[in-house]
Amino acid sequence: MGNRGGVVRTASIVAATAIAASVVTGCTLLTRPASESTPTPTASAEPVPLSQQFPHTLVAGQILATGKLAAVPHDPIDDPRATDPLTGDVRIVVDTTLRLEVRVRPDHPVHVDPDDPGLELTSDRYDGGPAAVQDSRYQLGFGVGEKPQTDPDGELVLPVMPGTRQDLGDLSYFHSLVETVPGDERAVAAAALTWTTPPPFPGLHPADGGAIPFARGTAIVDGGTLTGYVPNPYDTLFAVSQRFGIRVVELIYLNPWLGYIDPQLRSGVEINLDPARR
């Protein structure tokens, strides 16, 4: 009996140990897995300002455009400058400080009023090209530091100060240099400008992908060419750019009159989508 009792007790201990092990094993399987560490959200990159997205390739001494200022027909104007206007070779160059200058080498000596030289860059076409969608003009000699000067060799120099426009130094949307007389907007001389620099966005060809939210305005097609777009109320630059498959900076490039500082679309006011009509 004693031996039998010992066997029973031993069997009981073994069974209890097995049960305990089973319980522990079961508990181990039911233990909540260790929580994974929550990744720290990374700060999103700040949007790059439009002014920094525009390619800046100006080089000191670079000639950006050339032309020939010549008298143009006009109705009689009672002003000596109308009968003997400034004429000569025109250059737009980059000076040593990367500032732009309009230079005119006169065909013959002529007086230029330093307070009102009567010269302006315009989007008018004297080369037979298509008219720009929006009229752009910039009077020379009126900004701070823009008074005309004359070089020792007789070349008239008209500085174009940075910050006086919002085109970031890209003047290629001006197609002519025009001379007028005080109090009269009619041109007495004009030069068609030929720009020698490559476009900053080569291969730019917007294509209409169809109306999308915030870009439900009217696309304008002329002779099979997409030329413009008339925004609806609440249209945004981003959505319109997406509709035509281009970036916002490229849309602004096509419409420099919008400016790169807080540009805004205006409902019903056509914008340009044709690089040839910029």
Residue pairs with C-beta under 8 A, 6 or more apart in sequence:
49 260
50 248
50 249
50 252
50 260
50 263
51 168
51 260
51 261
53 247
53 249
54 168
54 170
54 200
54 249
54 253
54 260
55 200
55 201
56 168
56 169
57 197
57 200
58 94
58 98
58 100
58 169
59 94
60 94
60 95
60 96
60 97
60 98
61 93
61 94
61 96
62 93
62 94
62 197
63 91
63 92
63 93
63 196
64 92
64 93
64 94
64 100
64 171
64 172
64 195
64 196
64 197
65 90
65 91
65 92
65 171
65 172
65 193
65 194
65 195
65 196
65 197
66 89
66 90
66 91
66 92
66 193
66 194
66 196
67 89
67 90
67 176
67 177
67 191
67 192
67 193
67 194
68 87
68 88
68 89
68 90
68 191
68 192
69 86
69 87
69 88
69 89
69 90
69 104
69 177
69 179
69 189
69 190
69 191
70 87
70 189
70 190
70 191
71 85
71 87
71 188
71 189
72 126
72 187
72 188
72 189
72 190
74 82
74 186
74 187
74 188
75 186
76 82
77 181
77 184
77 186
77 188
79 181
79 182
79 184
81 118
81 179
81 181
81 188
82 181
82 184
82 188
84 110
85 110
85 179
85 188
85 189
86 104
86 106
86 110
86 112
86 118
86 119
86 156
86 179
86 189
87 106
87 107
87 108
87 189
88 104
88 105
88 106
88 107
89 104
89 105
90 102
90 103
90 104
90 177
90 191
90 193
91 102
91 103
91 105
92 100
92 101
92 102
92 103
92 171
92 193
93 100
93 101
93 103
94 100
94 101
95 101
95 159
98 169
99 159
99 160
99 161
99 162
100 159
100 160
100 169
100 171
101 157
101 158
101 159
101 160
102 119
102 121
102 140
102 157
102 158
102 160
102 177
103 155
103 156
103 157
103 158
104 119
104 155
104 156
104 158
104 177
105 154
105 155
105 156
106 154
106 156
109 154
112 118
112 148
112 156
114 141
114 147
114 148
115 141
116 141
116 182
117 140
117 141
117 148
117 158
118 179
118 180
118 181
118 182
119 139
119 140
119 141
119 158
119 177
119 178
119 179
120 137
120 138
120 139
120 140
120 177
120 178
120 180
121 137
121 138
121 140
121 171
121 174
121 176
121 177
121 178
122 135
122 136
122 137
122 138
122 174
122 175
122 176
122 177
122 178
123 132
123 134
123 135
123 136
123 137
123 173
123 174
123 175
123 176
124 135
124 175
124 176
124 178
124 187
124 190
125 131
125 132
125 175
125 176
125 192
126 175
126 176
126 190
126 191
126 192
127 175
127 176
127 192
127 194
129 175
129 276
130 274
130 276
130 277
131 277
132 173
132 175
132 272
132 277
132 278
133 227
133 228
133 255
133 270
133 271
133 272
133 274
133 277
134 255
134 257
134 270
134 271
134 272
136 173
136 174
136 256
136 257
138 160
138 164
138 165
138 174
140 146
140 148
140 158
140 160
141 147
141 148
141 158
143 160
143 161
143 164
144 161
145 159
145 161
146 158
146 159
146 160
146 161
146 164
147 159
148 156
148 157
148 158
149 156
149 157
149 159
150 156
150 157
151 157
160 171
162 169
165 259
166 256
166 259
166 260
166 261
167 173
167 256
167 259
167 260
168 260
170 200
170 253
170 256
172 195
172 197
172 199
172 278
173 256
173 278
174 193
175 192
175 193
176 190
176 191
176 192
176 193
177 190
177 191
177 193
178 187
178 189
178 190
178 191
179 187
179 188
179 189
179 190
180 186
180 187
180 188
181 188
199 275
200 253
201 250
201 253
204 246
204 250
204 253
204 254
204 275
205 275
206 226
206 244
206 245
206 246
206 254
206 273
207 226
207 244
207 245
208 219
208 226
208 243
208 244
209 242
209 243
209 244
209 245
210 243
211 243
212 239
212 242
212 243
213 239
214 234
214 235
214 236
214 238
214 239
214 240
215 235
215 236
215 239
215 240
215 242
215 243
216 232
216 235
217 229
217 230
217 231
217 232
217 235
217 240
218 229
218 230
219 226
219 228
219 229
219 273
220 226
220 227
220 228
220 229
220 230
220 270
220 273
221 227
225 274
226 244
226 273
226 274
227 272
227 273
227 274
227 277
228 270
228 271
228 272
228 273
228 274
228 277
229 240
229 244
229 270
229 271
229 273
230 268
230 269
230 270
230 271
231 240
231 265
231 266
231 267
231 268
231 269
231 271
232 267
233 267
235 265
235 267
236 265
237 248
237 251
237 252
237 263
237 264
237 265
238 248
240 251
240 265
240 271
241 247
241 248
241 250
241 251
244 251
244 273
249 260
251 271
252 258
252 259
252 260
252 263
253 278
254 271
254 272
254 273
254 274
254 275
254 278
255 271
255 272
255 278
256 278
258 264
258 265
258 271
265 271
272 278
